[in-house]
Amino acid sequence: MKPIKIKIFDHNGIFYNQENSIVTLKTPNGYRGIQQGALPVISTLVPSLLYIGGQNDVDRKVFEISDGVLYADANEVQIFVSNIKVVTTSKAMFEQ
């Protein structure tokens, strides 16, 4: 599967800007995974964990986010949040 561009913005500007196979985030209707080729979507986000990468990816990243807004189309995901912090990455878990 082709990667999708993922950009996360916080109050300081661009927090994250890389490509990955999937981003999974929580909307008011529940968790949603977005991959390359997705239909366009605009949604609010609720405070939750945000995952970049698949469940078994060695380099999966996990962030804790506050409320926010999501815009995604077939090639790019843009996420705007008030607050974000790194919870863990899978590599870090394996190195412990």
Buried (B, 14 or more C-beta within 10 A) or exposed (E): EEEBBBBBBBEEEEBBEEEBBBBBBBBEEEEBEBBBEBEEEEBEBBEBBBBBBBEEBEEBBBBBBBEBBBBBBEEBBBBBBEEBEEBBBBEEEEEE
